[in-house]
Amino acid sequence: MKKIIAYCRVSTDNQKEEGTIELQVEAIKDYCKSRDLELVEIFKDEGISGGLENRPALADLFSFLEEVKDIDAVVIFKLDRLARDLYIQEHIIKKLEALNVGLISTKEPNLASDDPMRKAFRQFMGIVAELEKSFITMRLSGGRINKAKKGRYAGGGVAIGYKSEGKELVISGEEAEIVKNIYKLRRGRKGLREIARTLNENNIPTARGGKWYAGTVKYILENPIYKGVLEYSTVECKRPDLVLVTR
């Protein structure tokens, strides 16, 4: 029985086009069951754009693959859930190949094959997904950029330590303490994996209730929001009310 892990992604703002993340999870579970594949772990980026700069679960997935060496493949619901951008798709596939890990889609056959026709098909699907993304972005981005320019929350995933109230970000007490503790451990010269291990040993859950990995910790330490800086597209604004750490 092949051991595999799953990756799911949905943008909250585009759920009408993409469906819910649980639909992807159920489809992947059914796919694995019908093909006698052992599903070891599911990584979910919910409310996350298709770029690479804000994918904590994808970072966790690669950390997991570096630590667990007997995984045969990553299964996705559909190619555009990996990424809509063709370049990013190919980049991720190459990263998986470097780890000797295959890629399986429940909707498209044999994506990671070196067969020229399969590769051409994969890239064609990537171009279609890219065009779809452009249309969606064109419809939605204008209003959000205006929000961001005014210093308001423009949508997207909510970072641990915050919650959305009335379409605005506010600090979430218990989660904020987790973030502060991570920065404290880092100031004490703890490594990323050591911090993740400490959090797991103390049964502290991630924002989505999962395990901590070095990639998750790195994402938090590099996220400017904890210093009161909101970023959206090319817009950056300061929000002193959202500051959790000063350095």
C-alpha positions in Angstrom: 0.0 0.0 0.0 1.4 3.4 -1.0 1.7 6.0 1.6 0.5 9.5 0.5 -0.3 12.9 2.0 -2.9 15.3 0.7 -2.9 19.0 0.0 -6.1 21.1 -0.2 -6.5 24.8 -0.8 -9.4 27.2 -1.1 -9.6 31.0 -1.2 -12.4 32.1 1.1 -13.3 35.0 -1.2 -13.7 32.6 -4.2 -15.6 29.8 -2.6 -18.4 30.2 -5.1 -16.0 29.2 -7.8 -13.9 26.7 -5.8 -16.3 25.1 -3.4 -15.5 24.4 0.3 -12.3 22.8 1.4 -14.2 19.9 2.9 -15.5 18.9 -0.5 -11.8 18.5 -1.6 -11.0 16.5 1.6 -14.0 14.1 1.0 -13.1 13.6 -2.7 -9.5 12.8 -1.8 -10.5 10.4 0.9 -12.9 8.6 -1.5 -10.1 8.5 -4.2 -7.6 7.0 -1.8 -10.0 4.4 -0.5 -11.0 3.3 -4.0 -7.3 2.8 -5.0 -6.0 1.3 -1.7 -3.8 4.2 -0.9 -2.9 5.0 2.8 -3.7 8.6 3.5 -1.2 9.6 6.2 -1.8 13.4 6.7 -3.9 16.2 5.2 -2.5 19.7 4.8 -5.1 22.5 4.3 -4.6 26.1 3.3 -8.0 27.7 3.8 -8.6 31.3 2.7 -5.2 31.4 1.0 -4.2 32.9 -2.3 -2.5 30.9 -5.0 0.9 32.6 -4.6 3.8 31.1 -2.6 4.3 33.9 -0.1 1.4 33.0 2.2 1.0 29.2 2.3 1.6 27.9 5.9 0.2 24.5 5.2 2.2 24.0 2.0 5.3 25.0 4.0 4.3 22.4 6.6 3.9 19.8 3.9 7.4 20.2 2.7 8.8 20.1 6.2 6.8 16.9 6.8 8.3 15.4 3.6 11.8 16.3 4.7 11.3 14.5 8.1 9.2 11.5 6.9 11.0 9.7 4.2 8.6 6.9 3.2 5.9 9.1 1.5 5.3 8.0 -2.1 3.1 10.9 -3.3 1.1 14.0 -2.6 -2.5 13.9 -3.7 -4.5 17.0 -4.7 -8.1 17.4 -5.7 -7.3 19.3 -8.9 -4.3 21.0 -10.4 -5.5 24.5 -9.8 -5.7 23.8 -6.1 -1.9 23.3 -6.1 -1.7 26.7 -7.9 -3.4 28.5 -10.7 -0.1 30.0 -11.9 1.7 27.8 -14.4 5.2 28.7 -13.2 4.3 28.0 -9.5 2.7 24.7 -10.5 5.9 23.6 -12.3 8.1 24.9 -9.5 6.2 22.8 -6.8 6.2 19.7 -9.0 10.0 20.0 -9.5 10.4 20.4 -5.7 8.4 17.2 -5.2 10.4 15.4 -7.8 13.7 16.4 -6.0 12.3 14.6 -2.9 11.3 11.5 -5.0 7.7 12.2 -4.2 5.0 11.9 -6.9 2.0 14.1 -7.6 -1.5 12.6 -8.0 -4.7 14.6 -9.0 -8.2 13.2 -8.5 -9.3 15.0 -11.6 -6.3 14.9 -14.0 -4.2 11.8 -14.8 -0.5 11.3 -14.2 0.5 14.9 -13.7 4.1 14.4 -12.8 4.9 12.1 -15.7 7.9 12.9 -18.0 5.9 11.8 -21.0 5.8 14.8 -23.4 2.0 14.6 -24.0 1.3 14.4 -20.3 3.5 17.4 -19.6 1.9 19.4 -22.4 -1.5 18.5 -21.0 -0.5 19.6 -17.5 0.9 22.9 -18.8 -2.2 23.5 -20.9 -4.4 23.0 -17.8 -2.1 25.4 -16.0 -2.7 28.1 -18.7 -6.5 27.7 -18.4 -6.3 28.0 -14.6 -4.1 31.1 -15.0 -6.7 32.8 -17.2 -9.5 31.9 -14.8 -7.4 33.5 -12.0 -6.9 36.6 -14.0 -10.6 37.1 -14.5 -11.4 36.5 -10.8 -8.6 38.8 -9.7 -9.8 41.5 -12.1 -13.3 41.4 -10.6 -12.2 41.4 -6.9 -8.9 43.2 -6.6 -10.0 46.8 -7.1 -12.2 47.0 -4.1 -9.7 45.3 -1.8 -6.9 47.5 -2.8 -9.0 50.5 -1.9 -9.7 48.9 1.5 -6.0 48.3 2.0 -5.1 51.9 1.2 -7.4 53.0 3.9 -5.7 50.7 6.4 -8.6 48.2 6.5 -8.5 44.4 6.3 -8.7 43.5 2.6 -9.5 39.8 3.0 -7.6 36.6 2.8 -6.4 34.2 5.5 -6.5 35.3 9.1 -3.1 34.8 10.8 -3.0 33.0 14.2 -3.3 35.6 16.9 -6.1 37.4 15.2 -9.8 37.0 14.3 -12.2 38.6 12.0 -15.0 40.7 13.5 -17.4 42.6 11.3 -15.0 42.2 8.4 -12.1 43.7 10.4 -9.1 42.2 12.1 -8.8 42.2 15.9 -6.4 40.6 18.3 -7.4 37.2 19.7 -6.3 36.8 23.3 -5.2 33.1 23.7 -3.7 32.8 20.2 -1.9 36.1 20.6 -0.1 34.6 23.6 1.1 31.7 21.5 2.6 34.1 19.0 4.3 36.1 21.7 5.7 32.8 23.2 7.1 31.8 19.7 9.0 35.1 19.5 10.2 34.7 23.1 11.6 31.3 22.3 13.3 32.6 19.2 14.9 35.5 21.1 16.2 32.7 23.4 18.1 31.4 20.3 15.8 28.4 19.8 15.9 26.8 16.3 12.7 26.6 14.2 12.4 22.8 14.7 13.1 23.1 18.4 10.3 25.7 18.8 7.9 23.5 16.8 8.8 20.5 19.0 8.3 22.6 22.2 4.8 23.7 21.1 3.8 20.1 20.1 5.1 18.7 23.5 3.0 21.3 25.3 -0.1 20.3 23.2 -0.5 23.8 21.8 -2.5 23.5 18.6 -1.9 25.5 15.4 -4.6 27.9 14.1 -6.2 24.9 12.3 -5.7 22.5 15.2 -2.8 20.6 13.7 0.8 20.0 14.5 3.6 22.5 14.4 6.4 22.3 11.9 9.5 24.4 11.3 7.8 25.9 8.2 4.8 27.1 10.3 7.1 28.7 12.9 9.1 30.4 10.1 5.9 31.8 8.6 4.9 33.4 11.9 8.3 34.9 12.5 8.5 36.4 9.1 4.9 37.7 8.9 4.9 41.5 9.2 1.4 41.6 10.6 2.7 40.8 14.1 4.6 44.1 14.0 1.4 46.0 13.0 2.0 46.0 9.2 -0.9 44.9 6.9 0.1 44.0 3.4 -2.1 43.4 0.4 -0.8 43.2 -3.1 1.5 46.2 -3.5 -0.2 48.1 -0.6 1.3 48.3 2.9 -0.1 50.1 5.8 0.6 50.4 9.6 -1.9 49.3 12.2 -0.6 50.0 15.7 -3.7 48.3 17.2 -2.6 44.9 15.7 1.0 45.0 17.1 1.8 41.8 19.0 5.6 42.0 19.1 8.0 44.9 18.9 11.0 43.0 17.5 
